[in-house]
Amino acid sequence: MSSHYFNEIWHQAQHDCEQLAILDYERQHQNVDTTVATISGVTGIVSSSVAAAAESKSLLQASIYEFYLRYICLCNRLEEVYDNMIQPQKRELVRKLLDACLGRVVELKHDLVNIDLMEFSYNDEVVERLRLTPMETELRIPRYFLREREEELEQRKRTMHELLIKLGWLEEHPLEEQLTEIEAIRLLQMHERARQGRLRAHFMKEIRKEKGKSEDRTDKERTDSGLMAAMKIQKMWRGHTARRITRRRKMDEMILIGMVPPPASVLKERAEKYERNIETDVRRRYEAQRAYAAQFEARQLAIQEEIKQKHGATIKEDIADEIRAWIKDCYDKTGKLPDFPSEDQGGSLHIFSRPGTESEHSRSSARSSKESRKTKDKSKSPARSGDLNVNDNQEEDINFQPAASTCLPDIRAEIEYFNDTWRDKDETGVLSQAAYEDMIYAEKYQEVELEFRRAVDDVMRQELELLQTMVGKKVKKSNKKTRRSGKKSKKKKEKDLTPDRTIESLYEELVTNGIIRKYPEIKLKQFLGDKALTARNGTNPSPGDIRQVLTEYCILPLGSEAIHNCTPLIRSVLLAGPRGSGKKALLHAICTEVGAVLFDLTPANIVGKYPGKSGLIMLIHLVLKVSRLLQPAVIYMGDAERPFMKKIPKTDRTDPKRLKKDLPKMIKNIAPEDRVIFVGTTSLPWEADQKLLQSVYNRFIYIPRPDYGAMSHAWKTLLHEYSGGISTLDTSAMAKISDGYTIGAIDACLREVMSCKRKLQLRSQPLTNAELINVLCSRDPVYREEEEAFESWWSKTPLGRRRQRFLELEEERLMEEQAQQAKQGNGNKKKGLS
């Protein structure tokens, strides 16, 4: 599409973002004692009663959920604009705004979790009022997470492949499998029997021919028999062609009305043609983006050097004259020489940014004022907690207020910059997508000025010290690095046990020991299922809801450093669910979507590796060090309940309690600036000591067995994939029959039934329900007792306990109301009798 089209979408998205940010900012700065109104203008007043408080909480949830959905729609539009826009300066602004809006989505998600007291939030009234479909409320993963790291990821894949070949775990040129002796004998027997069959057939043909010669038949009889044979062949052929044409017309009609999907060959051809066209267009667009970005960087460097050469001396003299004038003015007014601000305080820029002392240079750029305003807003607003942990055993505050946002100042700054620079910019007739040099000049002039200001500040400090010495004042030696306010960090710097080794050697060692593993590339959208169409409870989310929460908790913070720095920190996530529910596939999807390095600390994987206490210390050190150097990274532990089991089976030789004491310390050592997350998977979470389990994991996500809708969608998708679209099996009936099984069991069942031989027979022998049911019956479903065990376990998690406490308070409130109503009714009856 044209650049003009995406410019229009961009301007409309900027306008919507401005309106939304204004409403969001007003809501953030309302009085704490006033219940937040919904966007449509409904306000609620907090009363002293519990009922009014509960009602105000529902209004607050609706308000935050509406902002949450609108930010999601805005992020999806901005992501589309960023991926298709070519002009480098516009893309830079869109990228910053997109990161800020995605961070705001994650912040609102955490607020909703603290209000709803479950990981999944719903509000059907808000969705209906905004006229959104469930598909439109799903947040898309930005494509730039992988696209801007293509070279790095390709290099990492090559390194991994070379190491695996070097270790002998992969073959560089895989050879064809050689036949065994038995297989060779069977092959020879088959061909020999076929040869003997052909010889016998030829021999019988010769015998029949000799018999035919001995018979004395007339030419007329031969002619009649030939005509009859020709007529019979003609009849059979015409019937065959007529039936084939009829079947084809019927199939075309069914395809036209949508009752039958098109043939697999047609679908494949259409998909390949579409993908070729899309790939060509995308490759051309990405090449243009890279070319214009390279040109933009080159012009920035050239203009910066030009400014330094032409205006460097003038800028230095002007800054020095301003500072000297300020020193003289202060001395004339007070009779004392002033103290010069340190570099951490801003130097001379801090002097002229105060009211009444603003200089020409301090307002040389509109962008600088926006940046200072943004940092000012950030310093005013209380920061969100760096490590958002819902595992604190705290009572639920009924009058809950959302945390202050660290992303709103960024959004406001980018909107103001857009309004000052781009909103009224006349681009009529501008077809080139090259960068505007006047904007580059203004930006680089400010950077050069700041660079020279630092140098001039150092000189002025020395001059001021000489003046103070001359007038007899004791000189205060001001350190450039001033001590930060607040408590001194008690955390000791971690000792580096491998200071002399390169990252390449450490990476090779972990790959050799199987700690860093190669994982299959799975996209998150391959986790089959749609978002919930109506509200659900916390233990029955849809597959789409699970995809969404993993995107917000894991993928977005890992994929972008800007998003990670402005959102609440989640160090660890536990995925719990029955076997075959897709926990490991979700882990691989998280790694694939952000191009992360996967570290496997499953107890069975580290058996016999790094033995002893010193070896375990070295293992944890290597994992943390390499994960920080190769961010983003995912540290994985399968069977996450086993290190915390109260009693280990005697048959277990993997020593699962080896990491029991070190896991909590390891999680705490993941610093807030590290894009590293610890992901555990478990099928038996109730077997672990819950207190120890909750000390390791920040979030607990339950993946239940699929419902009828998800199961029906899975049957259709998987059956089409395995059969190539040939099968006409009734998937709705199979979805009903397979109720209680997981999608992993369905996939294994189809893989077992749809062998290569069975696929070739599909045209003559269609697939039947009985074939699948017979195989499916040999597998264990998810029994009701297991589901109840999962629900009971989730209710014991910190979030589950808080929700249980809130529901108990609600029940007590309802009972009190009913008692009061009954008491009032009895009083009215007595008055009537009297």
Residue pairs with C-beta under 8 A, 6 or more apart in sequence:
1 84
3 85
3 86
3 87
3 433
6 80
6 81
6 84
6 85
7 85
7 90
7 427
9 77
9 80
9 81
10 78
10 81
10 85
10 90
10 94
11 423
13 74
13 77
13 78
13 81
14 97
14 415
14 418
14 422
14 423
16 70
16 74
17 74
17 78
17 97
17 101
17 411
17 415
18 415
18 419
20 67
20 70
20 71
20 74
21 408
21 411
21 412
21 415
23 39
23 67
24 67
24 104
24 405
24 408
25 408
25 412
27 36
27 37
27 63
27 67
28 381
28 402
28 404
28 405
28 408
30 36
32 401
33 46
34 43
34 45
34 46
35 43
35 44
35 45
35 46
35 56
35 59
35 60
36 59
36 60
36 63
36 64
37 43
37 44
37 59
37 63
38 59
38 62
38 63
38 66
39 63
39 66
39 67
39 70
40 129
42 59
43 59
44 52
44 55
44 56
44 59
45 52
45 56
46 52
46 53
46 56
46 399
47 53
50 398
50 809
50 813
51 813
51 817
53 398
53 399
54 398
54 810
54 813
56 399
57 115
57 398
57 399
57 400
60 115
60 400
60 402
61 112
61 115
61 116
61 121
61 123
62 123
62 125
62 126
64 108
64 111
64 112
64 115
64 402
65 112
65 121
65 123
65 126
66 123
66 126
66 129
66 130
67 108
68 105
68 108
68 109
68 112
68 121
69 126
69 127
69 130
69 132
69 137
70 130
71 101
71 104
71 105
71 108
72 105
72 137
72 138
72 139
73 132
73 136
73 137
74 101
75 98
75 101
75 102
75 105
75 139
75 140
76 136
76 139
76 140
78 94
78 97
78 98
78 101
79 98
79 140
79 142
79 143
81 94
82 91
82 94
82 95
82 98
82 142
82 144
83 143
83 144
84 285
85 91
85 94
86 285
86 288
86 289
86 292
86 433
87 292
87 433
87 434
87 435
88 289
88 292
88 293
88 295
88 296
88 435
89 296
89 435
89 436
89 439
89 440
90 422
91 289
91 293
93 414
93 417
93 418
93 422
95 144
96 410
96 414
96 562
97 411
97 414
97 415
97 418
98 142
99 410
99 560
99 562
99 563
100 407
100 410
100 411
100 414
100 562
100 566
101 407
101 411
102 142
102 556
102 560
102 563
103 406
103 407
103 410
103 556
103 562
103 563
103 566
103 567
104 405
104 407
104 408
104 411
105 139
105 552
105 556
106 552
106 556
106 557
106 563
106 567
106 568
107 384
107 403
107 405
107 406
107 407
107 566
107 567
107 568
108 402
109 121
109 549
109 552
110 388
110 403
110 567
110 568
111 402
111 403
112 121
113 119
113 121
113 390
113 799
114 390
114 400
114 402
115 121
115 400
116 538
117 396
117 538
117 799
117 802
117 803
117 806
118 537
118 538
118 799
118 803
119 538
119 541
119 549
119 699
119 700
119 701
119 799
120 532
120 536
120 538
120 541
120 545
120 549
122 532
122 534
122 535
122 536
123 535
124 534
124 535
127 134
127 137
134 530
134 531
134 532
134 533
134 544
135 530
135 531
137 531
138 531
138 544
138 547
138 548
139 548
139 551
139 552
141 524
141 551
141 555
141 556
141 559
141 593
142 559
142 560
145 555
145 559
145 560
145 593
145 594
145 595
146 153
146 593
146 594
146 595
147 286
149 595
152 595
153 595
156 595
156 597
156 630
159 507
160 511
160 516
160 518
161 170
163 508
163 511
163 512
164 170
164 511
164 518
165 171
165 172
167 511
167 512
179 187
251 260
254 260
255 261
255 262
260 728
261 267
261 720
261 725
262 270
262 725
263 725
263 726
264 720
264 724
264 725
264 726
267 725
288 433
292 433
292 434
292 435
295 434
295 435
296 434
296 435
296 440
299 435
299 437
299 440
300 440
300 444
303 437
303 440
303 441
303 444
304 444
304 447
304 448
307 441
307 444
307 445
307 448
308 448
311 445
311 448
312 448
312 452
315 361
315 448
315 449
315 452
316 452
316 455
316 456
318 360
318 361
319 348
319 361
319 449
319 452
319 453
319 456
320 456
320 459
320 460
322 348
322 352
322 359
322 361
323 348
323 351
323 456
323 457
323 460
324 460
326 338
326 348
326 351
326 352
326 357
327 337
327 338
327 460
327 464
327 467
330 336
330 337
330 338
331 337
331 338
336 473
337 464
337 467
337 468
337 471
337 473
338 464
339 476
339 478
340 347
340 348
340 457
340 460
340 461
340 464
340 478
341 347
341 348
341 350
341 351
342 478
342 479
342 480
342 482
343 454
343 457
343 480
344 480
344 481
344 482
345 482
346 353
347 453
347 454
347 457
348 453
348 456
348 457
348 460
349 362
349 450
349 453
351 357
352 358
352 359
352 361
352 362
353 362
353 372
361 449
361 453
362 368
363 369
364 445
364 446
364 449
365 442
365 443
365 445
365 446
366 417
366 420
366 421
367 417
367 442
367 443
367 446
368 446
370 413
370 416
370 417
370 420
371 413
373 409
373 412
373 413
373 416
374 409
374 410
374 412
374 413
375 409
377 408
377 409
377 412
378 406
378 409
381 404
381 405
381 406
381 408
381 409
382 403
382 404
383 404
383 406
384 403
384 404
384 405
384 406
384 567
384 568
385 403
385 568
386 568
386 569
386 672
387 568
387 569
387 571
387 672
387 698
388 568
388 569
388 570
388 698
389 698
390 698
390 699
390 798
390 799
390 802
391 694
391 695
391 698
391 798
392 798
393 798
393 801
394 802
395 802
395 805
396 802
396 805
396 806
396 809
398 809
403 568
406 566
407 566
407 567
410 566
421 439
461 478
465 475
468 474
468 475
469 475
494 621
494 624
494 669
496 625
497 617
497 618
497 621
498 506
498 621
498 622
498 625
503 626
503 629
503 630
506 622
506 625
506 626
507 516
507 626
507 630
509 622
510 516
510 599
510 622
510 623
510 626
513 609
513 610
514 600
514 605
514 609
515 599
515 600
515 601
515 605
515 606
515 609
515 619
515 622
515 623
516 597
516 598
516 599
516 600
516 626
517 598
517 599
517 600
518 598
519 587
519 588
519 591
519 592
519 598
520 588
521 588
521 592
522 585
522 588
522 589
522 592
523 589
523 592
523 593
524 547
524 550
524 551
524 555
524 586
524 589
524 590
524 592
524 593
525 547
526 585
526 589
527 543
527 546
527 547
527 582
527 585
527 586
527 589
528 543
528 710
528 713
528 714
528 717
528 718
528 743
529 542
529 543
529 544
529 706
529 709
529 710
529 713
529 714
530 542
530 543
530 544
530 709
530 710
530 713
531 542
531 544
531 545
531 548
532 541
532 542
532 544
532 545
536 542
536 545
538 702
538 794
538 799
538 800
538 803
539 702
539 704
539 790
539 791
539 794
540 704
540 707
541 549
541 702
541 703
541 704
542 707
542 709
542 710
543 706
543 710
546 586
546 701
546 703
549 701
550 573
550 586
550 589
550 590
550 701
553 570
553 573
553 699
554 570
554 573
554 590
554 634
554 677
554 679
555 590
555 593
555 594
556 563
556 567
557 563
557 564
557 567
557 569
557 570
557 675
557 677
558 564
558 590
558 594
558 596
558 632
558 634
558 675
558 677
559 593
559 594
559 632
561 675
564 673
564 675
565 673
569 672
570 677
570 698
570 699
571 667
571 668
571 670
571 676
571 677
571 678
571 698
572 667
572 677
572 678
572 679
572 680
572 696
572 697
572 698
572 699
573 677
573 678
573 679
573 680
573 697
573 698
573 699
573 700
573 701
574 640
574 679
574 680
574 681
574 682
574 685
574 693
574 697
574 699
574 700
574 701
575 583
575 586
575 587
575 679
575 680
575 681
575 682
575 701
575 703
576 583
576 681
576 682
576 683
576 685
576 700
576 701
576 702
576 703
576 790
576 793
576 794
577 583
577 683
577 702
577 703
577 704
577 790
578 683
578 704
578 705
578 742
578 782
578 786
578 790
579 683
579 742
579 744
580 741
580 742
580 743
580 744
580 745
580 748
581 703
581 704
581 705
581 742
581 743
581 744
582 703
582 742
582 743
582 744
583 681
583 683
583 703
584 638
584 681
586 703
587 598
587 634
587 636
587 679
587 681
590 596
590 634
590 679
591 597
591 598
591 634
594 632
595 632
596 632
596 633
596 634
597 626
597 627
597 630
597 632
597 633
597 634
598 633
598 634
598 636
599 623
599 626
599 627
599 633
599 634
599 635
599 636
600 636
600 637
600 638
601 623
601 635
601 636
601 637
601 659
602 636
602 637
602 638
602 639
603 637
603 639
603 642
603 643
603 654
603 655
603 656
603 658
603 659
604 638
604 639
604 654
605 638
606 619
606 658
606 659
607 653
607 654
607 655
609 615
609 619
610 616
610 618
610 619
616 658
616 659
616 662
620 662
620 666
623 635
623 666
624 666
624 669
624 670
624 676
626 633
627 633
627 635
627 674
627 676
628 671
628 674
628 676
631 674
631 675
631 676
632 675
632 676
633 675
633 676
633 677
634 676
634 677
634 678
634 679
635 676
635 677
635 678
635 679
636 678
636 679
636 680
636 681
637 643
637 678
637 679
637 680
637 681
638 680
638 681
639 656
639 681
639 682
639 683
640 680
640 681
640 682
640 685
640 688
640 693
640 697
641 682
641 684
641 685
641 686
641 687
641 688
641 693
642 648
642 652
642 654
642 656
642 688
643 656
643 657
643 658
643 659
643 660
643 663
643 688
644 660
644 688
644 689
644 692
644 693
644 696
645 656
645 657
645 687
645 688
645 689
646 687
646 689
648 656
648 657
659 666
660 692
663 696
664 692
664 695
664 696
666 678
667 678
667 696
670 676
670 677
670 678
678 696
678 697
680 696
680 697
682 688
685 693
685 700
685 790
685 793
686 789
686 790
686 792
686 793
690 796
690 797
694 797
694 798
700 794
700 797
700 799
702 790
702 794
704 787
704 790
705 740
705 741
705 742
705 782
705 787
706 714
706 742
706 743
708 735
708 736
708 739
710 743
711 735
711 738
711 739
711 741
711 743
711 746
712 731
712 732
712 735
714 743
714 746
715 731
715 734
715 735
715 738
715 746
716 731
718 746
718 747
718 750
719 727
719 729
719 731
719 750
719 767
720 727
722 750
722 751
722 754
722 759
723 754
723 759
723 762
723 767
724 759
724 762
726 762
726 763
727 762
727 766
727 767
728 766
729 766
729 767
729 768
729 769
729 772
730 769
733 769
734 769
734 772
737 769
737 773
737 776
738 745
738 746
738 776
740 781
740 782
740 783
741 776
741 779
741 781
741 782
742 782
745 776
745 779
745 781
746 776
748 779
749 772
749 775
749 776
749 779
750 772
752 775
753 767
753 771
753 772
753 775
754 767
758 767
794 800
795 801
795 803
795 804
